[in-house]
C-alpha cells in the first residue's frame, strides 16, 4: 500500500482506514470514491498524461485453469507465465466465471460474455452477439479505407444458409422488419422478402432508376433499357434443339380483361390519348396509332390481330394462301359452269355488282380480305377470259 501511496508526488491515494469496512472504496485524486477504484484525472489538464497507463507483457495466452479464466495455466509452469491481455473483466456468477471484456497487449479487443469460447478471432475488435451504435442526427457508422485498400465486410458461419440481414425496429419484437439480406454466395434481397438462390437480386416492391441506363446482359447499355442475350450464337440459332432461357424481352401480364394492355409505348406528346403510339393487349391484339380498335378481337371468325390507324405504307406485301382451293384456277376446270349472258345481265341490273363480289355497303361495313379479294378478282378475270375465247370462236 505504501508503494501505491508514494508513487507520485502529484497524486493522492485515499485508502480505507482501519475503522472503515474492508469493502470500502479506494480513490486516486478522489477523496470520496464512488466505486471500488475511483480515479480522478488532473483537473487542470496540465500533465497531458492518461489517467491509466498499462504496460503489458507480450506472450502466449494461457488456456485458463477452468474456474476463473484469468490466464492461469491448466498445469502451472514457471517458464510459461506471461499472458497477452492487458486488461480483463470476468463475470463471476453462481453458474461459473465467464470472460466479458478483454484488451490484449497488441490492441486486440474482445467484448461479450462467453467470447473466450470462440476460436480464431483475428480481428482488432471482436464482439459476441451485437453492437449498438447510437448518435445524434447526422451521425453515422463510417468505414474508411487506408492507402487505397478495399474495405471488406466478411461474415463466417458453419452453415452456408446464414445470411447477412439488415432490419429495422426493435430486435426480437413482432414489429421488426427485414430491409436487406445478402447471402454468402452473393445473392441479395431488398425488402422483407427471402433470397432466391437462382437470382442475384430480388426486390420486393419494385425498383426505380431515376436517371442513366439499365443494361441486362451488357455492361455498356446504349439506351434507357438494353437487353442482350449472352449465349453463344450456335445455341441461339439451333432451331432443332432450343434451349430454355431469355430470348429477348418477355412480358407476362396478369390482366383479366382482353382489352387491357400488356405493353404500351407512348411519346412525349400530350393529347387525349397520352401520346399512345403502340399497344399490345392481353388478348394478343396489336394496335398501332393513338386510337384503339377493340372490335378486332370480336370479329365473327376471331382471326384479326392487327389494327393500324391511318393505313400502312410499304414497298411490298406478301399474302400466304392456305391451299390450292383458295385460288381461282378452278374456273378453268371442265365442269365449271359459267352464267349465261342473260343471267349475268339480270344479276347486274338487280344487285349493281358482279356475282360473288361484295357490294360497296359490305366493304364499308366489314372491309376486305386481301387474299379473298384477289381470289374473287382473279375468278372474274378468268371468267372474262373464257367469254372472250367463246366470242372469238363464234365470229
BASEPA-714672 format. One record per residue (C-alpha): residue number from 1; x, y, z. Coordinates in steps of 0.2 Angstrom, whole numbers. Example, Ala and Ser with C-alpha at 12.3 -4.5 7.8 and 13.67 -1.06 7.14 Angstrom:
// BASEPA-714672
(1; (62; -22; 39));
(2; (68; -5; 36));
END
This chain:
// BASEPA-714672
(1; (0; 0; 0));
(2; (14; 12; 4));
(3; (22; 9; -13));
(4; (5; 15; -21));
(5; (4; 30; -9));
(6; (21; 37; -14));
(7; (21; 33; -32));
(8; (18; 51; -37));
(9; (21; 67; -28));
(10; (6; 74; -38));
(11; (-6; 61; -34));
(12; (-16; 57; -18));
(13; (-22; 40; -14));
(14; (-36; 39; -2));
(15; (-36; 21; 6));
(16; (-49; 14; 19));
(17; (-44; 17; 37));
(18; (-44; 4; 50));
(19; (-61; 10; 56));
(20; (-69; 8; 39));
(21; (-76; -8; 31));
(22; (-64; -19; 21));
(23; (-76; -17; 7));
(24; (-74; 2; 6));
(25; (-68; 11; -10));
(26; (-51; 17; -15));
(27; (-49; 34; -23));
(28; (-34; 41; -33));
(29; (-35; 60; -33));
(30; (-53; 57; -27));
(31; (-56; 59; -8));
(32; (-74; 52; -9));
(33; (-73; 37; -21));
(34; (-89; 31; -28));
(35; (-83; 14; -34));
(36; (-71; 1; -29));
(37; (-57; 11; -38));
(38; (-61; 29; -42));
(39; (-48; 38; -52));
(40; (-49; 57; -55));
(41; (-38; 65; -68));
(42; (-29; 81; -66));
(43; (-42; 94; -66));
(44; (-31; 107; -74));
(45; (-26; 95; -88));
(46; (-8; 101; -86));
(47; (1; 85; -87));
(48; (-6; 78; -103));
(49; (-5; 61; -97));
(50; (-18; 47; -97));
(51; (-27; 43; -81));
(52; (-22; 25; -83));
(53; (-7; 18; -92));
(54; (-4; -1; -93));
(55; (12; -9; -99));
(56; (8; -27; -103));
(57; (19; -41; -106));
(58; (18; -49; -123));
(59; (16; -68; -123));
(60; (5; -83; -127));
(61; (-12; -83; -120));
(62; (-14; -96; -106));
(63; (-29; -108; -108));
(64; (-35; -104; -91));
(65; (-37; -115; -76));
(66; (-56; -119; -79));
(67; (-63; -109; -65));
(68; (-58; -91; -67));
(69; (-52; -89; -85));
(70; (-39; -76; -79));
(71; (-24; -83; -88));
(72; (-18; -97; -77));
(73; (-11; -112; -85));
(74; (-20; -129; -83));
(75; (-4; -136; -76));
(76; (7; -122; -68));
(77; (24; -120; -77));
(78; (35; -106; -71));
(79; (43; -105; -88));
(80; (25; -101; -96));
(81; (18; -87; -86));
(82; (15; -72; -97));
(83; (-2; -68; -105));
(84; (-6; -56; -119));
(85; (-20; -47; -111));
(86; (-18; -30; -103));
(87; (-35; -28; -96));
(88; (-48; -41; -92));
(89; (-66; -41; -85));
(90; (-73; -58; -79));
(91; (-91; -60; -74));
(92; (-92; -71; -58));
(93; (-109; -79; -55));
(94; (-116; -95; -47));
(95; (-116; -103; -65));
(96; (-97; -100; -67));
(97; (-85; -87; -72));
(98; (-85; -81; -90));
(99; (-74; -68; -99));
(100; (-84; -52; -103));
(101; (-71; -40; -109));
(102; (-53; -42; -114));
(103; (-40; -30; -121));
(104; (-24; -38; -127));
(105; (-7; -31; -126));
(106; (-7; -30; -145));
(107; (-23; -20; -145));
(108; (-35; -34; -150));
(109; (-51; -32; -140));
(110; (-65; -45; -136));
(111; (-82; -40; -130));
(112; (-96; -51; -124));
(113; (-99; -64; -111));
(114; (-93; -81; -117));
(115; (-82; -74; -131));
(116; (-67; -84; -124));
(117; (-76; -99; -131));
(118; (-75; -93; -149));
(119; (-59; -98; -158));
(120; (-49; -89; -172));
(121; (-54; -71; -168));
(122; (-41; -62; -178));
(123; (-49; -45; -180));
(124; (-44; -30; -170));
(125; (-62; -29; -162));
(126; (-72; -45; -159));
(127; (-89; -43; -152));
(128; (-101; -58; -147));
(129; (-119; -56; -152));
(130; (-122; -37; -156));
(131; (-115; -20; -157));
(132; (-126; -4; -153));
(133; (-121; 12; -161));
(134; (-131; 27; -155));
(135; (-129; 45; -161));
(136; (-137; 62; -164));
(137; (-144; 67; -181));
(138; (-131; 67; -195));
(139; (-120; 54; -186));
(140; (-117; 38; -194));
(141; (-106; 22; -194));
(142; (-92; 26; -206));
(143; (-79; 14; -214));
(144; (-64; 22; -221));
(145; (-50; 14; -232));
(146; (-32; 17; -229));
(147; (-19; 18; -243));
(148; (-31; 13; -256));
(149; (-36; -4; -249));
(150; (-53; -10; -251));
(151; (-65; -11; -236));
(152; (-71; -29; -233));
(153; (-86; -34; -223));
(154; (-85; -53; -220));
(155; (-96; -64; -211));
(156; (-92; -83; -207));
(157; (-104; -96; -202));
(158; (-103; -115; -201));
(159; (-120; -115; -211));
(160; (-120; -109; -229));
(161; (-138; -103; -227));
(162; (-135; -90; -214));
(163; (-137; -73; -222));
(164; (-132; -55; -218));
(165; (-148; -47; -213));
(166; (-152; -28; -211));
(167; (-168; -25; -201));
(168; (-177; -10; -194));
(169; (-187; -9; -177));
(170; (-183; -17; -160));
(171; (-174; -34; -162));
(172; (-185; -48; -156));
(173; (-201; -39; -157));
(174; (-215; -43; -169));
(175; (-213; -26; -177));
(176; (-195; -30; -183));
(177; (-194; -28; -202));
(178; (-181; -35; -213));
(179; (-175; -22; -226));
(180; (-160; -30; -234));
(181; (-152; -48; -235));
(182; (-136; -54; -243));
(183; (-131; -72; -244));
(184; (-113; -79; -243));
(185; (-115; -84; -261));
(186; (-118; -66; -266));
(187; (-137; -66; -269));
(188; (-147; -51; -262));
(189; (-165; -47; -257));
(190; (-171; -29; -254));
(191; (-186; -28; -243));
(192; (-195; -40; -231));
(193; (-193; -55; -244));
(194; (-182; -70; -244));
(195; (-167; -73; -255));
(196; (-169; -83; -271));
(197; (-154; -94; -274));
(198; (-157; -93; -293));
(199; (-156; -74; -295));
(200; (-143; -62; -289));
(201; (-156; -48; -284));
(202; (-174; -49; -278));
(203; (-183; -33; -275));
(204; (-199; -34; -265));
(205; (-208; -18; -270));
(206; (-200; -14; -287));
(207; (-186; -3; -292));
(208; (-184; 14; -299));
(209; (-170; 21; -309));
(210; (-171; 40; -310));
(211; (-158; 43; -322));
(212; (-145; 34; -333));
(213; (-146; 17; -342));
(214; (-150; 0; -337));
(215; (-141; -15; -345));
(216; (-147; -33; -344));
(217; (-133; -45; -351));
(218; (-122; -30; -356));
(219; (-111; -18; -346));
(220; (-112; -4; -359));
(221; (-131; -1; -362));
(222; (-134; 10; -377));
(223; (-151; 16; -372));
(224; (-163; 18; -357));
(225; (-165; -1; -357));
(226; (-153; -13; -366));
(227; (-156; -32; -366));
(228; (-143; -43; -373));
(229; (-143; -62; -375));
(230; (-126; -68; -370));
(231; (-127; -86; -376));
(232; (-116; -92; -390));
(233; (-123; -90; -407));
(234; (-123; -109; -410));
(235; (-135; -111; -396));
(236; (-147; -97; -401));
(237; (-148; -102; -419));
(238; (-150; -121; -416));
(239; (-169; -122; -420));
(240; (-169; -141; -418));
(241; (-163; -140; -400));
(242; (-169; -124; -392));
(243; (-163; -120; -375));
(244; (-174; -113; -362));
(245; (-170; -96; -357));
(246; (-172; -77; -361));
(247; (-173; -74; -380));
(248; (-176; -56; -378));
(249; (-190; -47; -368));
(250; (-204; -57; -360));
(251; (-219; -48; -353));
(252; (-232; -59; -343));
(253; (-247; -49; -338));
(254; (-260; -54; -325));
(255; (-274; -43; -333));
(256; (-291; -51; -333));
(257; (-298; -41; -347));
(258; (-293; -44; -365));
(259; (-293; -26; -369));
(260; (-281; -20; -356));
(261; (-264; -18; -362));
(262; (-249; -29; -358));
(263; (-237; -17; -367));
(264; (-240; 1; -372));
(265; (-227; 14; -379));
(266; (-231; 32; -378));
(267; (-222; 48; -384));
(268; (-219; 64; -376));
(269; (-234; 72; -385));
(270; (-248; 77; -374));
(271; (-265; 73; -381));
(272; (-281; 64; -376));
(273; (-273; 48; -379));
(274; (-257; 52; -368));
(275; (-246; 51; -383));
(276; (-250; 32; -386));
(277; (-242; 25; -402));
(278; (-241; 6; -400));
(279; (-251; -6; -389));
(280; (-252; -24; -386));
(281; (-267; -30; -377));
(282; (-270; -45; -365));
(283; (-280; -53; -379));
(284; (-265; -53; -391));
(285; (-271; -39; -402));
(286; (-258; -26; -408));
(287; (-264; -8; -411));
(288; (-253; 5; -420));
(289; (-259; 23; -418));
(290; (-267; 34; -405));
(291; (-284; 26; -406));
(292; (-288; 8; -400));
(293; (-300; -3; -411));
(294; (-306; -15; -398));
(295; (-318; -23; -411));
(296; (-304; -33; -420));
(297; (-304; -47; -407));
(298; (-323; -49; -409));
(299; (-325; -52; -427));
(300; (-335; -67; -432));
(301; (-320; -78; -436));
(302; (-310; -70; -422));
(303; (-294; -71; -433));
(304; (-289; -52; -434));
(305; (-274; -47; -423));
(306; (-268; -31; -430));
(307; (-275; -14; -431));
(308; (-266; 1; -440));
(309; (-274; 18; -439));
(310; (-272; 29; -454));
(311; (-266; 15; -465));
(312; (-250; 5; -470));
(313; (-237; 11; -482));
(314; (-224; -2; -488));
(315; (-214; -7; -503));
(316; (-220; -25; -503));
(317; (-234; -36; -496));
(318; (-234; -55; -497));
(319; (-250; -64; -493));
(320; (-250; -83; -490));
(321; (-263; -94; -497));
(322; (-268; -109; -487));
(323; (-272; -121; -501));
(324; (-275; -123; -519));
(325; (-294; -122; -517));
(326; (-291; -105; -511));
(327; (-286; -99; -528));
(328; (-297; -96; -543));
(329; (-289; -109; -555));
(330; (-305; -120; -553));
(331; (-313; -108; -566));
(332; (-303; -117; -580));
(333; (-309; -135; -574));
(334; (-321; -143; -587));
(335; (-335; -145; -575));
(336; (-335; -126; -571));
(337; (-352; -118; -577));
(338; (-352; -100; -582));
(339; (-368; -90; -580));
(340; (-376; -86; -596));
(341; (-375; -68; -603));
(342; (-394; -66; -600));
(343; (-392; -72; -581));
(344; (-376; -61; -579));
(345; (-385; -45; -586));
(346; (-400; -48; -575));
(347; (-390; -50; -559));
(348; (-380; -34; -563));
(349; (-396; -24; -566));
(350; (-403; -31; -549));
(351; (-388; -30; -537));
(352; (-377; -17; -545));
(353; (-361; -28; -544));
(354; (-354; -44; -551));
(355; (-359; -60; -544));
(356; (-348; -66; -530));
(357; (-341; -49; -527));
(358; (-345; -40; -511));
(359; (-356; -24; -513));
(360; (-350; -7; -508));
(361; (-360; -7; -492));
(362; (-352; -23; -487));
(363; (-335; -17; -490));
(364; (-338; -1; -480));
(365; (-345; -11; -465));
(366; (-333; -26; -465));
(367; (-318; -21; -475));
(368; (-310; -33; -487));
(369; (-299; -48; -485));
(370; (-284; -46; -497));
(371; (-282; -64; -501));
(372; (-300; -67; -503));
(373; (-302; -51; -514));
(374; (-288; -56; -525));
(375; (-296; -73; -527));
(376; (-313; -66; -532));
(377; (-305; -53; -544));
(378; (-294; -67; -552));
(379; (-310; -78; -554));
(380; (-319; -64; -564));
(381; (-304; -61; -575));
(382; (-303; -80; -579));
(383; (-322; -80; -582));
(384; (-320; -65; -593));
(385; (-306; -74; -602));
(386; (-317; -89; -606));
(387; (-331; -77; -613));
(388; (-318; -68; -624));
(389; (-312; -85; -631));
(390; (-330; -91; -634));
(391; (-334; -74; -643));
(392; (-319; -77; -654));
(393; (-324; -94; -659));
(394; (-341; -88; -664));
(395; (-335; -74; -675));
END
